[in-house]
C-alpha cells in the first residue's frame, strides 16, 4: 500500500476549493495523480495549487497548421505513470444535476482511461441559510435567513441536497462511466489503487446525534448508510466505496459561520486536514478497506467504525458542553413560541 498506487491516475473531487478536499487534492497531485475540482469557487490557496499543476499553453502553431484546441487533451489508455499530473477547475453547484453531469463529462472526456477516483466532498454544516431551525421564508416567517423555498414543487432542503443527494447522484455518474470504460467486471476483487474508488467526506456526526444541527446529522447518517450499502460491490465487481468520518477540522465551515463560534471555542482538539487526506488515500489504496468502510479520524488516530455496536467517538466529549448549551437555547426558543413556519 503506497501513494504510488495512484500515480498516473485521475480524480474528480467536489468541494475541492478549500479545506479537507483541497488537502486531498494536493496529496494526490504530489503523488502523481491528476485532479479535477468541482466547486463554487477556489480559495486563494486552491487557485495557487491549480495554477501550479496547470500545463503551459502549447506553442503557437505554424501558419500552415490548424489551430490547436484550447480544451485539455485527453489521456490515453497507454498514458505513462511518468506523465506530469494536471489540475483543472470546473465551477459546479452540486445541487444541480445538470452541473454535476457537466463536471463529470469534462472529467470523463479529459481522463477517459484514468479516472478511477471520485470524491463526494462538497458539504455544508447547516449554516443559518440551510438550517432546520430556520424554516423557509413565508408570510408567517418573513425574517428567516433560509434560502430554501417554502413553495418549491417538489420541496427540497439545500442541506440535504448538498450533503446526501449530490453524493448519490455523483455515484450514479461514476458507476456509469466505469461501466462504459470496462473498469467493472464480475468478481473484480478489492485490491487498492487500480480499482475504481468512490470516497465520501462524512463526519463523526454520521454515528452520533444532536438536535442542534438535525439536517447535518441526518444527512451524514444517510451518507453512512449509502456507503455501507454499496460496500459489497468491492468484492462483486471491484468498485470500492468508503467514507472518511473526521471529528472537528478547522476549515471554512467553522471560520465563515459565526453561528459555530461556540463549537470552536474551548478545548477542541482540531484535526489537521492533512491527516484526513491521508485517511482518504488509505480508503483508495488499502486492500483491506473499500467495502463500505467508515474510517473515523480523530486527533488521537483513526479506526474503522463497525456497523453494529460501535463505541462512541472520544472527540464527542469535547463538544458536548457547547452542544448542551445550544440545546438549552433551542428549548427556550421553542418554549417562548418563537419558532414559526
Secondary structure, 3 states (H helix, E strand, C coil): CCHHHHCCCEEEEECCCCHHHHHHHHHHHHCCCEEEEEECCCCHHHHHHHHHCCCCCCCCCCCCCCCCCCCCCCCCCCCCCCCCCCEEEEECCCCCHHHHHHHHHHHHHHCCCCEEEEEECCCCCCCHHHCCCCCCEECCECCCCCCCECCCCCCCCHHHHHHHHHHHHHHHHHHHHHHHCCCCCCCCCCCCCCCCEEEEECCHHHHCCCCCCHHHHHHHHHHHHHHHHHCCHHHHHCCEEEEEEECCCCCHHHHCCHHHHHHHCCCCCCCCHHHHHHHHHHHHHCCCCCEEEEEEEECCEEEECCCCCCCCCCCHHHHHHHHHHHHHHHHHHHHCCCCCC
